[in-house]
Amino acid sequence: MNNTNNLSILLPTNVGKTFLYSYTKKLKIGTIVKVSFSNRESMGVVWNPSDTNIILQKHQIKSILSDISSEEQIYLPLDLIEFINWVSEYYMMPLGLVLKAALKAKFIEKKMNYNFTYKSNRSLVKKITPQQSKVLNVLKIKEPLDRKSLTKLSNVSPAIISRMIKNEILLPENPKEENLKLINLSKKVTFNKEQNEAVKKISNEIYNSQKVILIDGVTGSGKTEVYLDAVSKVIQMGKQALIMLPEITLTHEFLTEFQSRFGDQIAAWHSNLTGKDRRNIWRGVLFGRIKLVIGARSSLYLPFNKLGLIVVDEEHDQSYKQEEGIIYNARDMAVLRAQKSGANCILASATPSVESYENVLKKRYEKVVLGKRYSGTKMPIINSIDMRYAEKEGNSFLPSELVRDIEETLNRNEQVLLFLNRRGYSPLSICGNCGIRIDCPNCDTWLVFHKNNSKYICHYCGYSETHYSSCKNCGSENTIIPSGRGIEKVDEEIGKIFPNANRVVFSSDYLKNSSQMDNMLKDIKANKINIIIGTQLVSKGHNFPFLTYVGILDADFGLEMTDVRAAERTYQILNQVSGRAGRIKQNSKVKILTHMPDHPLIESILKNKKEDFYRTEIEMRSNSRMPPFFRLISIIISSKNRQLLNQYAEKLYLARNFPQNIDLYGPIEAPISRLNRRHRMRFLIRGPRNSNIQFYTKRWLDSNKMSAQIKIIIDVDPQNFI
């Protein structure tokens, strides 16, 4: 019998609970340990150490194998642990799964230590022991050296080396860090009057309080420079900053621009990093060597020790909502992470989300307005083309007015952007003989024809077929008719009308990596491209100096959607695309092709009545008891066995046990009733903003056991309803 400490260990696995282990030492929360789990070694984190020692029988509780943190002083910060706990509880995600987003074995794998070398930080050496002096003497003769070699040549114990690393007498020499540049915080930026007022207000909040600030600025108003000033001030205070972007493709462009100001103490965090880069950045953030991170959603889980500011650029963007794995909204969690870390949070957008707008009205957020473009150029003149009349004139989907405008723009050696938020060549293909549609065999949806690679592709499960001319159903030849239009069809039609114009298709199907994106952007900014044909990717923060004309095709498409945010998304995308025009040159134009020019949303854009749109939208949401005034949880249950799914859905419905102020809707078939060979049914739960809707949902689901053939997806604050 031995005196041991009883510790709760959380493992980075898809498990919602901690496990009990014993250890001979007391370990603080956040300590990283190695344990045996399911007959293999696993990494874990001390989540809730016991306050008292207990007597354990031998083999009663497994012992911790080793304390990794003692070797390299790697701990998870307490604010990060609080954040993980909150994300797990709010979004009803397994606690271990959320931990996995923040901690992976490759971040701390000891086998990689031998790739690290150490050099003396002599400026920090004040009092050293004789043993430490031996180490430094070896380094005077030969540096750098790795840990193993340094231990051997100095003839000291590994513990001496570890202690010197902890006290920063020895510093890791990393190829990415050995030539760190000083951050250029003295860079002079000339602000206009609006920007100066914004900078002063934000600076006051940074120095004196902890706030969420919304920068509501028109496209081209210089929002980036305003929040970069805040970033510089935070770093001057000895703290770290995080700038979040909605798309990975934007990260490289921003990184290049920011390096002149912030040097090499800046890092980009996204899914395309190598394992080595991830490890180096993760450690660099933890130990404070990296002062600024530009990242995608997952950057929220980095181990910042001195976080002072989080910036969410294009905060309205739907890409911040993660729809797989841990389902969460990174914008909302950025606000929470800042709160847990005692940091400020800046949200920036030309078209703020309705939630952020309402938070300003309720005085939960501060607001800074940038209503004019930084360059002094005017906002584009926006008009509509009534497609009801254009179609009667017998024009193609590209009306004569649009074609004429394009021609005039090209004659001035200026650029044109044509926007259609629909990938591929055609969304639907039908046999002209038997009428059968070309459907996805895995999903209840059509295959989209992509002419550029001659394939039919499902945009939901990724299934693809090679293009064929004969019908698989009736066998007739050359009867497959593409119906509807995607961005490739626009490119084809424009090529016929303007054969000598240099065109590019700005879409994720054509831009596979950051290098391709960079090359295309360089050509656009050098005016080597005449016509840009893009999907929503083109709307995300890009600055095209020669772009003076934007044509928005099928502008009504988003209004056909039935979910609660359809109008908001349509308003945002139309405004964001319009804002690409005339950021440098004067006299820019936007033409919106619509069948509903009198629709209130279209009118608010044409007349630049931003407040009208938000007031109308907020009133509608309030009256219909929808977010942000009420909260929603979407429950999708799925199975390959339709009968089993129906039985379980009925069982859930009969077992409903919610308070009167919480509504349960369903079960009904999901809009896409079969996805990736699984049949799907939906429940929707609605409750007041201040209700503990998660508690009642969890109680309801936990009380009903389900077959292993049933899968449940819980989406708190859903953004889409497919």
VOMARBA-698052 format. One record per residue (C-alpha): x, y, z. Coordinates in steps of 0.2 Angstrom, whole numbers, padded with zeros to 4 digits, always signed. Layout:
REM VOMARBA-698052
XYZ
...
END
This chain:
REM VOMARBA-698052
+0000+0000+0000
+0007+0017-0005
+0002+0035-0003
-0002+0041-0020
-0012+0055-0028
-0028+0051-0037
-0029+0061-0053
-0043+0064-0067
-0035+0062-0084
-0043+0068-0100
-0037+0059-0116
-0038+0067-0133
-0050+0055-0140
-0069+0054-0144
-0074+0052-0126
-0084+0063-0115
-0076+0059-0098
-0060+0059-0088
-0051+0043-0082
-0044+0040-0065
-0025+0037-0063
-0013+0037-0049
+0004+0046-0047
+0017+0048-0033
+0018+0067-0035
+0005+0080-0035
+0002+0087-0053
-0006+0103-0057
-0021+0105-0069
-0014+0106-0087
+0001+0094-0084
+0003+0083-0099
+0006+0065-0094
+0009+0048-0103
-0003+0034-0098
-0008+0017-0103
-0026+0016-0111
-0034+0002-0121
-0017-0008-0121
-0007+0006-0128
+0002+0021-0123
-0007+0037-0124
-0005+0056-0120
-0017+0064-0107
-0019+0080-0097
-0022+0082-0079
-0040+0089-0079
-0045+0088-0061
-0032+0083-0048
-0039+0077-0031
-0037+0088-0016
-0032+0074-0005
-0021+0059-0005
-0030+0042-0004
-0023+0024-0001
-0024+0013-0016
-0023-0005-0018
-0009-0012-0029
-0016-0013-0047
-0033-0005-0042
-0030+0010-0052
-0017+0012-0066
-0002+0022-0063
+0003+0037-0074
+0018+0031-0084
+0027+0048-0085
+0025+0066-0083
+0029+0074-0100
+0028+0092-0093
+0042+0089-0081
+0054+0085-0096
+0050+0101-0106
+0039+0112-0096
+0024+0110-0108
+0008+0113-0100
-0009+0118-0106
-0014+0135-0100
-0028+0136-0088
-0038+0148-0099
-0037+0136-0113
-0043+0122-0102
-0058+0133-0096
-0061+0136-0115
-0061+0118-0119
-0073+0114-0105
-0085+0128-0111
-0085+0123-0129
-0089+0105-0125
-0103+0110-0114
-0111+0123-0125
-0110+0113-0141
-0113+0096-0133
-0097+0089-0140
-0087+0075-0131
-0074+0083-0120
-0060+0073-0126
-0064+0077-0144
-0062+0095-0140
-0046+0092-0132
-0040+0083-0147
-0042+0100-0157
-0030+0108-0145
-0017+0094-0141
-0010+0081-0153
+0004+0069-0149
+0014+0076-0164
+0015+0093-0154
+0026+0085-0140
+0033+0068-0147
+0049+0066-0139
+0057+0057-0154
+0057+0074-0163
+0068+0082-0149
+0084+0076-0157
+0080+0088-0172
+0082+0102-0160
+0098+0110-0155
+0102+0122-0141
+0112+0138-0139
+0116+0148-0124
+0106+0164-0120
+0120+0172-0111
+0111+0188-0108
+0100+0179-0096
+0114+0170-0087
+0116+0178-0069
+0120+0165-0057
+0125+0148-0063
+0130+0133-0054
+0146+0123-0057
+0137+0110-0067
+0128+0123-0078
+0145+0131-0081
+0152+0115-0088
+0137+0115-0100
+0141+0133-0106
+0159+0129-0108
+0155+0115-0120
+0144+0127-0130
+0158+0140-0131
+0169+0128-0140
+0155+0120-0151
+0137+0126-0153
+0124+0122-0157
+0122+0105-0150
+0107+0094-0147
+0101+0088-0130
+0109+0071-0131
+0126+0077-0137
+0126+0092-0124
+0123+0080-0110
+0136+0068-0115
+0150+0081-0118
+0146+0091-0103
+0146+0075-0092
+0130+0081-0083
+0113+0073-0079
+0099+0076-0091
+0090+0085-0077
+0103+0099-0077
+0099+0102-0096
+0081+0102-0093
+0083+0115-0079
+0093+0126-0090
+0080+0125-0103
+0066+0129-0091
+0076+0145-0085
+0079+0150-0103
+0098+0149-0100
+0097+0137-0115
+0086+0142-0130
+0080+0130-0143
+0087+0135-0160
+0074+0132-0173
+0077+0135-0192
+0062+0146-0192
+0067+0156-0176
+0086+0157-0177
+0085+0174-0187
+0070+0182-0178
+0068+0200-0184
+0062+0213-0172
+0044+0218-0174
+0043+0234-0183
+0031+0243-0171
+0037+0260-0177
+0030+0259-0195
+0020+0275-0198
+0003+0273-0206
-0007+0289-0211
-0025+0288-0206
-0039+0298-0212
-0051+0307-0199
-0063+0292-0197
-0048+0280-0195
-0040+0291-0182
-0056+0292-0172
-0058+0273-0173
-0040+0270-0168
-0042+0281-0153
-0058+0273-0147
-0050+0255-0149
-0034+0260-0141
-0044+0266-0126
-0053+0250-0124
-0037+0240-0126
-0027+0250-0112
-0042+0252-0100
-0055+0238-0102
-0060+0221-0109
-0072+0223-0123
-0079+0216-0139
-0078+0229-0153
-0087+0228-0170
-0078+0238-0184
-0092+0241-0196
-0083+0248-0211
-0088+0249-0230
-0077+0239-0242
-0060+0248-0244
-0062+0259-0228
-0046+0253-0221
-0052+0241-0207
-0036+0231-0208
-0025+0245-0204
-0036+0250-0190
-0035+0233-0182
-0017+0231-0186
-0014+0246-0175
-0022+0238-0161
-0012+0222-0164
+0004+0232-0163
-0001+0240-0147
-0005+0224-0139
+0012+0217-0144
+0020+0232-0137
+0012+0228-0120
+0021+0211-0121
+0005+0201-0126
+0001+0190-0140
-0012+0192-0154
-0023+0181-0165
-0030+0187-0182
-0043+0175-0189
-0048+0173-0207
-0062+0164-0215
-0052+0156-0229
-0035+0147-0229
-0032+0154-0247
-0032+0172-0239
-0019+0167-0226
-0003+0167-0237
-0008+0184-0244
-0010+0192-0227
+0005+0184-0220
+0016+0191-0234
+0009+0209-0231
+0011+0208-0212
+0029+0201-0211
+0036+0218-0216
+0028+0225-0199
+0029+0210-0188
+0045+0201-0194
+0047+0182-0191
+0038+0182-0175
+0022+0179-0185
+0015+0162-0190
+0001+0156-0201
-0010+0141-0194
-0021+0131-0205
-0024+0113-0211
-0011+0113-0225
+0004+0114-0213
+0016+0100-0212
+0018+0091-0195
+0035+0099-0191
+0028+0116-0195
+0013+0113-0183
+0024+0107-0169
+0036+0122-0171
+0021+0134-0171
+0012+0126-0157
+0027+0127-0146
+0032+0144-0152
+0015+0150-0146
+0016+0141-0130
+0033+0148-0125
+0029+0166-0132
+0041+0166-0146
+0027+0169-0158
+0018+0185-0155
+0005+0185-0169
-0004+0171-0177
-0014+0172-0193
-0026+0157-0193
-0041+0148-0198
-0054+0142-0186
-0043+0129-0177
-0031+0143-0171
-0043+0146-0157
-0036+0131-0149
-0018+0136-0149
-0010+0137-0131
-0008+0156-0130
+0000+0161-0113
-0002+0180-0115
-0016+0182-0126
-0021+0201-0127
-0032+0202-0143
-0042+0192-0155
-0047+0199-0172
-0061+0190-0182
-0059+0197-0200
-0075+0196-0211
-0084+0191-0195
-0100+0188-0205
-0093+0174-0215
-0102+0157-0214
-0085+0148-0216
-0082+0152-0197
-0095+0138-0194
-0087+0121-0193
-0099+0108-0199
-0090+0092-0196
-0081+0085-0181
-0082+0098-0167
-0097+0108-0173
-0095+0126-0167
-0095+0144-0173
-0077+0151-0172
-0083+0169-0172
-0094+0166-0156
-0080+0156-0148
-0067+0169-0152
-0077+0181-0141
-0077+0167-0128
-0059+0163-0129
-0055+0182-0127
-0066+0183-0112
-0058+0168-0104
-0040+0175-0107
-0044+0193-0101
-0041+0199-0119
-0051+0211-0131
-0060+0205-0146
-0062+0214-0163
-0075+0209-0175
-0073+0217-0193
-0085+0217-0207
-0093+0228-0220
-0109+0218-0218
-0110+0212-0200
-0119+0197-0195
-0137+0200-0188
-0131+0193-0171
-0117+0206-0170
-0128+0220-0175
-0141+0215-0162
-0127+0214-0149
-0122+0232-0153
-0140+0238-0151
-0141+0229-0134
-0124+0238-0129
-0116+0221-0127
-0103+0226-0140
-0095+0243-0144
-0096+0249-0162
-0084+0259-0173
-0090+0265-0190
-0079+0268-0205
-0092+0275-0218
-0079+0281-0231
-0066+0273-0242
-0048+0276-0236
-0042+0281-0254
-0056+0294-0255
-0064+0285-0270
-0083+0284-0270
-0093+0268-0268
-0099+0261-0284
-0115+0266-0292
-0127+0251-0291
-0141+0248-0303
-0151+0233-0308
-0155+0224-0324
-0173+0218-0324
-0171+0200-0331
-0190+0199-0334
-0188+0211-0348
-0171+0205-0354
-0178+0188-0357
-0193+0194-0366
-0181+0203-0378
-0174+0186-0382
-0157+0189-0375
-0146+0175-0367
-0143+0175-0349
-0131+0188-0352
-0142+0203-0357
-0137+0216-0370
-0135+0229-0357
-0122+0219-0348
-0112+0215-0363
-0112+0233-0368
-0106+0238-0351
-0092+0225-0352
-0086+0231-0369
-0085+0249-0363
-0075+0244-0348
-0063+0233-0358
-0060+0248-0370
-0055+0259-0355
-0042+0245-0351
-0051+0242-0334
-0056+0225-0327
-0073+0216-0326
-0079+0204-0313
-0094+0193-0316
-0101+0184-0301
-0111+0168-0300
-0112+0158-0284
-0114+0142-0292
-0099+0130-0296
-0097+0119-0312
-0105+0120-0329
-0123+0115-0325
-0132+0110-0309
-0143+0097-0317
-0142+0086-0332
-0157+0077-0340
-0159+0064-0354
-0170+0073-0368
-0177+0056-0373
-0183+0047-0357
-0182+0062-0345
-0171+0054-0332
-0160+0065-0321
-0142+0061-0317
-0142+0059-0299
-0129+0055-0286
-0131+0036-0281
-0126+0040-0263
-0136+0056-0260
-0154+0063-0263
-0147+0076-0275
-0141+0079-0293
-0124+0078-0300
-0116+0094-0305
-0108+0094-0323
-0090+0101-0323
-0085+0103-0340
-0067+0108-0336
-0063+0090-0331
-0078+0081-0340
-0085+0075-0324
-0102+0074-0315
-0098+0078-0297
-0108+0077-0281
-0104+0093-0270
-0110+0084-0254
-0101+0067-0254
-0088+0070-0267
-0094+0055-0279
-0090+0058-0297
-0093+0050-0314
-0084+0053-0330
-0095+0063-0343
-0104+0051-0355
-0115+0055-0370
-0127+0040-0370
-0141+0039-0357
-0138+0025-0344
-0157+0022-0343
-0163+0022-0361
-0146+0020-0370
-0150+0034-0382
-0135+0044-0389
-0131+0062-0387
-0147+0066-0378
-0140+0072-0361
-0145+0090-0359
-0136+0101-0346
-0149+0112-0338
-0146+0128-0328
-0130+0137-0328
-0114+0137-0317
-0099+0148-0317
-0091+0137-0331
-0105+0141-0343
-0103+0159-0340
-0085+0158-0344
-0089+0148-0360
-0102+0161-0365
-0090+0176-0362
-0077+0167-0372
-0088+0167-0387
-0093+0186-0385
-0075+0192-0380
-0063+0179-0388
-0048+0191-0386
-0051+0195-0368
-0040+0187-0355
-0051+0178-0343
-0049+0168-0326
-0061+0158-0316
-0060+0162-0298
-0066+0147-0289
-0061+0133-0277
-0062+0120-0292
-0048+0130-0301
-0037+0136-0286
-0031+0120-0277
-0017+0128-0267
-0010+0145-0261
+0003+0145-0275
-0011+0145-0288
-0020+0158-0279
-0005+0170-0277
-0001+0168-0296
-0018+0173-0301
-0019+0187-0289
-0003+0194-0295
-0009+0193-0313
-0026+0202-0308
-0017+0216-0299
-0005+0219-0313
-0020+0221-0325
-0015+0206-0335
-0032+0199-0333
-0047+0207-0342
-0062+0198-0335
-0063+0189-0318
-0077+0176-0317
-0079+0171-0299
-0090+0162-0285
-0091+0168-0267
-0072+0165-0265
-0069+0181-0275
-0079+0192-0262
-0067+0188-0247
-0056+0203-0244
-0047+0204-0260
-0042+0221-0267
-0042+0223-0286
-0035+0240-0291
-0041+0240-0309
-0058+0233-0306
-0072+0245-0310
-0086+0235-0316
-0096+0221-0307
-0110+0211-0314
-0120+0200-0302
-0129+0185-0311
-0144+0177-0303
-0144+0188-0289
-0161+0181-0283
-0154+0164-0281
-0151+0165-0262
-0168+0172-0259
-0176+0156-0264
-0168+0147-0249
-0180+0144-0234
-0169+0145-0219
-0169+0159-0207
-0153+0167-0213
-0156+0166-0232
-0160+0185-0233
-0145+0189-0222
-0133+0179-0233
-0140+0186-0249
-0138+0204-0243
-0120+0200-0237
-0114+0192-0253
-0121+0205-0264
-0113+0219-0254
-0097+0210-0253
-0096+0207-0271
-0101+0225-0276
-0088+0231-0264
-0074+0224-0275
-0077+0238-0288
-0069+0255-0288
-0057+0253-0273
-0044+0263-0282
-0051+0270-0298
-0066+0282-0299
-0083+0280-0307
-0086+0261-0304
-0102+0252-0308
-0112+0237-0302
-0126+0229-0311
-0137+0217-0302
-0147+0205-0313
-0163+0201-0305
-0181+0196-0308
-0186+0205-0292
-0179+0223-0293
-0193+0228-0281
-0189+0216-0267
-0185+0225-0251
-0168+0217-0249
-0163+0222-0267
-0170+0239-0265
-0159+0242-0249
-0144+0238-0259
-0148+0248-0274
-0152+0263-0263
-0138+0260-0250
-0150+0259-0236
-0140+0247-0224
-0150+0252-0209
-0166+0248-0217
-0161+0230-0221
-0155+0227-0203
-0170+0235-0195
-0182+0224-0206
-0172+0208-0203
-0171+0211-0184
-0189+0214-0183
-0193+0198-0193
-0182+0188-0182
-0190+0195-0167
-0208+0192-0173
-0204+0174-0178
-0195+0170-0162
-0179+0166-0172
-0160+0169-0168
-0153+0180-0160
-0169+0182-0150
-0172+0163-0148
-0159+0149-0149
-0160+0133-0160
-0153+0116-0159
-0153+0105-0174
-0153+0086-0172
-0150+0075-0187
-0152+0057-0185
-0146+0045-0199
-0145+0027-0203
-0143+0016-0218
-0158+0006-0212
-0173+0017-0216
-0185+0007-0206
-0174+0007-0191
-0172+0026-0193
-0191+0029-0193
-0193+0018-0177
-0180+0028-0168
-0187+0044-0173
-0204+0039-0167
-0197+0033-0151
-0188+0050-0148
-0204+0060-0152
-0214+0050-0140
-0201+0052-0126
-0201+0071-0128
-0200+0080-0111
-0197+0098-0113
-0203+0113-0103
-0217+0123-0110
-0206+0137-0116
-0195+0125-0127
-0202+0119-0143
-0198+0103-0152
-0202+0102-0171
-0201+0085-0180
-0196+0072-0185
-0197+0076-0203
-0186+0071-0217
-0171+0082-0220
-0171+0093-0235
-0157+0081-0242
-0166+0065-0236
-0151+0054-0240
-0133+0059-0239
-0118+0047-0242
-0130+0032-0242
-0138+0037-0225
-0156+0041-0223
-0158+0057-0213
-0172+0064-0202
-0172+0081-0193
-0178+0088-0176
-0177+0106-0172
-0177+0113-0154
-0181+0131-0150
-0180+0140-0134
-0178+0157-0127
-0161+0165-0127
-0158+0163-0108
-0165+0145-0107
-0153+0131-0104
-0159+0122-0120
-0143+0111-0120
-0148+0103-0103
-0165+0098-0109
-0159+0092-0126
-0146+0081-0117
-0158+0074-0105
-0170+0069-0119
-0156+0061-0130
-0148+0052-0115
-0165+0044-0110
-0167+0035-0126
-0154+0022-0131
-0150+0020-0149
-0144+0006-0160
-0126+0006-0166
-0133+0009-0183
-0140+0026-0179
-0129+0041-0180
-0134+0058-0171
-0127+0075-0176
-0130+0089-0164
-0129+0106-0171
-0131+0120-0158
-0134+0137-0167
-0136+0129-0184
-0131+0140-0199
-0138+0128-0213
-0153+0116-0213
-0149+0104-0227
END
